[in-house]
Amino acid sequence: MAIIKKILNIFKSGNREEEEARLRAQKERYENFLKALTSGDLDTRWNAVRSVGDLGEPFIEPLISGLRDEFWIIRRGSADTLGKIGAPAVVPLIGALAEPGEDVRQETIRALQLIGEPAVSPLIHALKHNHPFIRRGAVQAIGIMGEGRAVPNIVEALKDADPWVRHEAAVALGRIGDERAVAPLIESLNDPLEHVRMAAMATLCSLGEASIAPLIQAMVDKNEDVSRRAALALVTVGERSVEPLIAAMASQNPGIRKEAASVLGQIGNTKAIPVLIEALSDGDRVVRIDVVKALAALGVPAIAPLMQVFREGDVRTRTGAMEALWMLGQPATTPLIMVLKDDQSDVRKRAALLLGEIGDQKAADHLTGLLSDENVSVRREAFEALEMIKKRSIQ
């Protein structure tokens, strides 16, 4: 028994010596690394940050310091090495998000992104941190990682006390691309700060079809800022909004019909022309005003259907068509000249009136021919139109 104890003591002594030797070597390497990182030249620092990834936790803090290095290559190398170390580096990296420098924050986020899944829960928890820079960085990191599990937490961050946290929350929701964010983002169109509102609008546009129907409803929000930006977002979404907006022209809400017409005019897709022509007879005057503007904005493709209404429509639709043609101006001159010989005296009279309002000189000779028209009202309008064109040419 005594011999066995003696042998065990020898083994223990050997193991202790090996452990002490290992710790001395690690300490020496740590000190050498720290010296190289803090006082070495660029090449020395670069080699240092690349050499310690396999040594783990003892080198995390010096590498965190490397994120603040004046040279990008050292910051990038430190981030890469921290990413390789993995989960043990997550908490120190989240603490490093408190650094005010954008360059430091970006490399910190890069390291967290490289670590991946082990960083997700700590980052979500950091959204409640008392330091706004850490909350902001955490939102950015989650967004870049595209972590859908965090959407409810980021939605909550849209109401953060710090405007830059709110801004980054709106951006992050766009990167993740989850339609659960649509309604909260529409609320953010009323944020007190412009850069937050613009970020929310950009994300709503990026979400595409998922945001179109809610944005159409938001066009009549009681808050004018929300309604205006909702309309602008639909214009920005563009072609994908056209069919839903055309459908919205049948809404029972005149406010939606009005705003839908306006947005269709701004988008400029000619698919909207038939429904807008039909809306010239809308029972709400305010709606008709925006319909007329939209048809004018659609330009030359709208002229032929407008001329048909001009000749054949009822009083309300004819009046709207006339206003749209007047707003179109010179492009409408030739089609109006062509109906100066129409069988209906009322059509000739209205064409003369419009040509006078447009004031295009090339209509003068054709109007002169109407001075001998059989209808006195036509002759009177032709004379007035010629006088208007003459005055405009003098000016």
Secondary structure, 3 states (H helix, E strand, C coil): CHHHHHHHHHHHHHHHHHHHHHHHHHHHHHHHHHHHHHHCCHHHHHHHHHHCCCCCHHHHHHHHHHCCCCCHHHHHHHHHHHHHHCHHHHHHHHHHCCCCCHHHHHHHHHHHHHHCHHHHHHHHHHCCCCCHHHHHHHHHHHHHHCCHHHHHHHHHHCCCCCHHHHHHHHHHHHHHCCHHHHHHHHHHCCCCCHHHHHHHHHHHHHCCHHHHHHHHHHCCCCCHHHHHHHHHHHHHHCHHHHHHHHHHCCCCCHHHHHHHHHHHHHHCCHHHHHHHHHHHHCCCHHHHHHHHHHHHHHCHHHHHHHHHHHHHCCHHHHHHHHHHHHHHCHHHHHHHHHHHHCCCHHHHHHHHHHHHHHCCHHHHHHHHHHHHCCCHHHHHHHHHHHHHHHHHHHC
